[in-house]
Amino acid sequence: MGMFKKLAVVIMAALLAVGLSAMPEKQVQAASKTEITVSAAASLQDSLDKIAVLYEKQHPDIDLVFNYGASGTLQKQIEQGAPADLFFSAGDKQMTALVNGGLVSDHKELLKNQLVLVVPSDSKASITAITQLTDKGFKKVAVGQPESVPAGQYAQQSLTAKKVWDKLQSKLVFAKDVRQVLSYVETGNADAGFVYKTDALTSGKVKIALTVGTHVHKAINYPVGIVKDSKHTAEAKAFYSYVQTKAASDIFTSYGFKLAE
């Protein structure tokens, strides 16, 4: 019996050794994925999440991590040194500030969007001009914080151009990003809200009441840029190039974005 016991111990030891040596290798594999952080405007979430699935399939060594929020908030984070490899803005202003501050190197206009006014899908309101938001039927109107949310800025420009921004102050509900505006309207916490056409198309709970004329606000451009402090410049450049390919463009346009000329 003693012989067998000895053998069993040897076999157990051998199995343990194999088991242990197999473990670190697995951890090494996981650790060898390069994490690329993409700070992106909230309105890009659906399209970028879909693009990421395709990209990670083709690049199993890359792990794309998205930080979605208002472009102005993301700009401030990058200025304060928060880790980011790429920045996708829903406005030129935020990108320009980072380029001028020497924080973004390569950058390019990628997409365009449209500002729309949405109402809950069961709303009876019919509206032909944004000036009608002063009507009694509209008690709460949701907009993004103009300081940090480009969609809020475009809404402010539009309402100011039509001379109703000041009149609407008591009705305005401010949101931290465009997705929060959408959810206020979806839940009926606001009777109307200013979002992008692309946001409106993602939701079955709202309908577009009006497309805001492009002459009353600045052009809605979406630039993308590489953050200079990126620790993975080559990988960041590769994804930067990928979002400009036809495969990515097709996904963006399927969500209602227009490609920048």
C-alpha positions as CSV (number, residue, x, y, z in Angstrom):
1,M,0.0,0.0,0.0
2,G,2.8,2.4,0.9
3,M,4.0,2.3,-2.7
4,F,0.6,3.4,-4.0
5,K,0.3,6.2,-1.4
6,K,3.7,7.5,-2.5
7,L,2.6,7.4,-6.2
8,A,-0.6,9.2,-5.4
9,V,1.3,11.9,-3.6
10,V,3.6,12.3,-6.6
11,I,0.7,12.4,-9.0
12,M,-1.1,14.9,-6.8
13,A,2.0,17.0,-6.7
14,A,2.4,16.8,-10.4
15,L,-1.2,17.8,-11.0
16,L,-0.9,20.7,-8.6
17,A,2.3,21.9,-10.3
18,V,0.5,21.7,-13.7
19,G,-2.5,23.5,-12.2
20,L,-0.4,26.2,-10.7
21,S,1.8,26.8,-13.8
22,A,-1.4,27.0,-15.9
23,M,-2.9,29.7,-13.7
24,P,-0.4,32.5,-14.1
25,E,-0.4,32.0,-17.8
26,K,-4.1,32.7,-17.9
27,Q,-3.6,35.9,-15.9
28,V,-0.8,37.0,-18.2
29,Q,-3.1,36.5,-21.1
30,A,-5.8,38.7,-19.6
31,A,-3.2,41.3,-18.6
32,S,-1.8,41.5,-22.1
33,K,-5.0,43.2,-23.4
34,T,-4.3,46.8,-24.0
35,E,-7.0,49.0,-22.5
36,I,-8.0,52.0,-24.6
37,T,-10.1,54.7,-22.9
38,V,-12.4,56.6,-25.2
39,S,-14.1,59.7,-23.7
40,A,-17.2,60.2,-25.8
41,A,-20.3,62.4,-26.0
42,A,-23.3,60.6,-24.5
43,S,-25.1,60.8,-27.9
44,L,-22.6,58.4,-29.4
45,Q,-23.2,55.5,-26.9
46,D,-25.3,53.2,-29.1
47,S,-23.2,53.5,-32.2
48,L,-19.9,53.3,-30.4
49,D,-20.9,50.3,-28.4
50,K,-21.8,48.5,-31.6
51,I,-18.6,49.5,-33.3
52,A,-16.6,48.3,-30.3
53,V,-18.0,44.8,-30.6
54,L,-16.8,44.6,-34.2
55,Y,-13.4,46.1,-33.4
56,E,-12.7,43.9,-30.4
57,K,-13.5,40.8,-32.5
58,Q,-10.9,41.9,-35.0
59,H,-8.4,43.0,-32.3
60,P,-8.7,40.5,-29.5
61,D,-5.7,42.2,-27.7
62,I,-7.6,45.5,-27.3
63,D,-10.1,46.3,-24.6
64,L,-12.1,49.4,-25.4
65,V,-13.4,51.2,-22.4
66,F,-15.9,54.0,-22.9
67,N,-16.4,57.0,-20.6
68,Y,-19.7,58.6,-21.8
69,G,-20.8,62.0,-20.7
70,A,-21.4,65.6,-21.7
71,S,-18.6,66.9,-24.0
72,G,-17.9,69.8,-21.7
73,T,-17.5,67.6,-18.7
74,L,-15.2,65.2,-20.6
75,Q,-13.1,68.2,-21.8
76,K,-12.6,69.3,-18.2
77,Q,-11.6,65.8,-17.1
78,I,-9.0,65.6,-19.9
79,E,-7.7,69.1,-18.9
80,Q,-7.4,67.8,-15.3
81,G,-5.3,64.9,-16.4
82,A,-8.0,62.1,-16.3
83,P,-6.7,59.1,-18.4
84,A,-8.1,59.1,-22.0
85,D,-6.7,57.9,-25.3
86,L,-9.3,59.4,-27.6
87,F,-11.9,62.1,-27.3
88,F,-15.1,62.2,-29.3
89,S,-16.9,65.6,-28.9
90,A,-20.4,66.6,-29.8
91,G,-19.2,70.1,-30.5
92,D,-16.2,71.9,-32.0
93,K,-15.8,74.2,-29.1
94,Q,-14.7,71.5,-26.7
95,M,-12.2,69.9,-29.1
96,T,-10.8,73.3,-30.1
97,A,-10.1,74.1,-26.5
98,L,-8.1,70.9,-26.1
99,V,-6.3,71.3,-29.4
100,N,-5.4,74.9,-28.4
101,G,-4.3,73.7,-25.0
102,G,-1.9,71.3,-26.6
103,L,-3.8,68.3,-25.1
104,V,-5.1,66.7,-28.4
105,S,-2.9,66.0,-31.4
106,D,-4.5,64.4,-34.5
107,H,-8.1,65.4,-34.8
108,K,-10.8,65.4,-37.5
109,E,-14.5,66.3,-38.0
110,L,-16.2,62.9,-38.3
111,L,-20.0,63.3,-38.0
112,K,-22.9,65.8,-38.1
113,N,-26.2,65.7,-36.2
114,Q,-29.4,67.6,-36.0
115,L,-31.1,69.2,-33.1
116,V,-34.8,68.2,-32.6
117,L,-37.5,68.8,-30.1
118,V,-39.0,65.6,-28.8
119,V,-42.3,65.1,-26.9
120,P,-43.6,61.9,-25.2
121,S,-44.9,59.5,-27.9
122,D,-48.5,59.8,-26.5
123,S,-48.4,63.6,-26.5
124,K,-51.2,65.4,-28.3
125,A,-49.1,68.6,-28.6
126,S,-48.6,69.8,-32.2
127,I,-45.9,72.3,-32.6
128,T,-44.6,74.1,-35.7
129,A,-42.2,76.5,-34.1
130,I,-40.0,76.4,-31.0
131,T,-41.6,79.8,-29.9
132,Q,-44.7,77.8,-29.1
133,L,-42.9,76.3,-26.0
134,T,-44.1,79.5,-24.3
135,D,-47.7,78.0,-24.5
136,K,-49.5,76.8,-21.4
137,G,-49.5,73.3,-22.6
138,F,-45.7,73.0,-22.0
139,K,-45.0,73.2,-18.3
140,K,-41.5,71.7,-18.3
141,V,-39.0,71.8,-21.1
142,A,-35.8,69.7,-20.7
143,V,-32.4,71.0,-22.0
144,G,-28.8,70.0,-21.4
145,Q,-26.8,72.4,-19.1
146,P,-25.6,74.8,-21.8
147,E,-22.2,75.2,-20.0
148,S,-21.2,71.6,-20.4
149,V,-23.7,69.9,-22.8
150,P,-23.4,70.9,-26.5
151,A,-27.1,70.0,-27.2
152,G,-28.0,72.4,-24.4
153,Q,-25.8,75.1,-25.9
154,Y,-27.4,74.6,-29.4
155,A,-30.9,74.7,-27.8
156,Q,-29.9,77.9,-25.9
157,Q,-28.7,79.5,-29.2
158,S,-31.9,78.5,-31.0
159,L,-34.2,79.8,-28.3
160,T,-32.2,83.0,-27.9
161,A,-32.3,83.5,-31.7
162,K,-36.1,83.2,-31.5
163,K,-36.2,85.5,-28.5
164,V,-37.8,83.1,-26.1
165,W,-34.9,81.9,-24.0
166,D,-35.5,84.4,-21.2
167,K,-39.3,83.8,-21.3
168,L,-38.8,80.1,-20.8
169,Q,-36.5,80.3,-17.8
170,S,-39.2,79.2,-15.3
171,K,-40.1,76.1,-17.4
172,L,-36.6,74.8,-18.1
173,V,-35.3,71.6,-16.5
174,F,-31.5,71.3,-16.9
175,A,-29.9,67.9,-17.5
176,K,-26.3,66.7,-17.1
177,D,-26.2,65.2,-20.6
178,V,-28.4,64.7,-23.6
179,R,-29.4,61.2,-22.5
180,Q,-30.8,62.6,-19.3
181,V,-32.9,65.1,-21.4
182,L,-34.3,62.1,-23.3
183,S,-35.2,60.2,-20.2
184,Y,-37.0,63.2,-18.7
185,V,-39.2,63.3,-21.8
186,E,-39.6,59.5,-21.9
187,T,-40.8,59.4,-18.3
188,G,-43.1,62.4,-18.7
189,N,-41.1,64.5,-16.3
190,A,-40.8,67.0,-19.1
191,D,-43.4,67.9,-21.8
192,A,-40.7,68.4,-24.4
193,G,-36.9,68.4,-24.7
194,F,-34.1,69.3,-27.0
195,V,-32.0,66.3,-28.1
196,Y,-30.2,65.1,-31.2
197,K,-32.1,63.4,-34.0
198,T,-29.9,60.3,-33.3
199,D,-31.1,60.2,-29.6
200,A,-34.7,60.5,-30.6
201,L,-34.4,57.6,-33.0
202,T,-33.1,55.3,-30.2
203,S,-36.3,55.7,-28.2
204,G,-39.8,54.3,-28.8
205,K,-41.1,56.5,-25.9
206,V,-40.7,59.8,-27.6
207,K,-41.5,61.3,-31.0
208,I,-39.9,64.2,-32.9
209,A,-42.2,67.2,-32.8
210,L,-39.9,69.5,-34.7
211,T,-36.5,69.6,-36.3
212,V,-34.8,72.8,-35.3
213,G,-33.6,74.9,-38.3
214,T,-29.9,74.8,-38.7
215,H,-29.7,78.6,-39.2
216,V,-30.5,79.4,-35.5
217,H,-27.6,77.5,-33.9
218,K,-24.0,76.6,-34.6
219,A,-23.2,73.6,-36.8
220,I,-23.4,70.4,-34.9
221,N,-20.1,68.7,-35.6
222,Y,-18.6,65.7,-34.0
223,P,-14.8,65.8,-34.1
224,V,-12.6,62.9,-32.8
225,G,-9.1,63.4,-31.6
226,I,-6.1,61.5,-30.1
227,V,-5.2,62.7,-26.6
228,K,-1.5,63.6,-26.5
229,D,-0.9,62.0,-23.1
230,S,-2.1,58.7,-24.3
231,K,0.1,55.8,-23.1
232,H,-0.9,53.8,-26.1
233,T,-0.6,56.1,-29.1
234,A,-0.3,53.4,-31.7
235,E,-3.4,51.6,-30.5
236,A,-5.3,54.9,-30.1
237,K,-4.3,55.8,-33.7
238,A,-5.5,52.4,-35.0
239,F,-9.0,52.9,-33.4
240,Y,-9.0,56.6,-34.6
241,S,-8.4,55.3,-38.2
242,Y,-11.1,52.6,-37.7
243,V,-13.9,55.0,-36.8
244,Q,-13.2,56.7,-40.2
245,T,-13.7,53.4,-42.2
246,K,-16.8,52.4,-44.1
247,A,-17.6,49.7,-41.6
248,A,-17.8,52.3,-38.8
249,S,-19.5,55.0,-41.0
250,D,-22.3,52.5,-41.9
251,I,-23.0,52.0,-38.2
252,F,-23.0,55.8,-37.5
253,T,-25.3,56.5,-40.4
254,S,-27.7,53.7,-39.4
255,Y,-28.2,55.6,-36.1
256,G,-29.1,58.8,-38.0
257,F,-25.7,60.6,-38.0
258,K,-24.5,62.3,-41.2
259,L,-20.9,62.0,-42.2
260,A,-18.9,65.2,-42.2
261,E,-18.0,66.3,-45.7
